[in-house]
């Protein structure tokens, strides 16, 4: 089981084979050149790929982080660059791409509930093209909502 400390929250615990802890996954050269979200979790029960970016304040560069993370996963699943499929957690090597759902969460732990809808609208506006391409749902949530979604 893996727990992740980020932006004042402890995410998890997650089963190792269901979690792509991005800070631990890509080669060092990639980490220094590419912005990526914190982690991606395969929620087996919901058949849902969940990407999470944690922020201590209003998000920035989130669009790029989510997009880069999903590109990295899909390329690795197709073994690009060569010999990367085996570096993915077991669940990620056999994802049901045609039928699974994709959800992206920006978690701002201390954000009041009254601002979440406005921040979600802003995120969706910034990522409207990516949201349509990935057919993904996107939300900005706080600590309490993250707990209800079994992220923390």
Helices and strands as residue ranges (DSSP letters): E 2-6, E 9-14, G 16-18, E 19-21, H 22-25, H 28-33, E 39-43, G 44-46, E 48-55, H 62-77, G 85-87, G 90-94, E 101-108, H 113-126, H 128-134, E 136-141, H 143-148
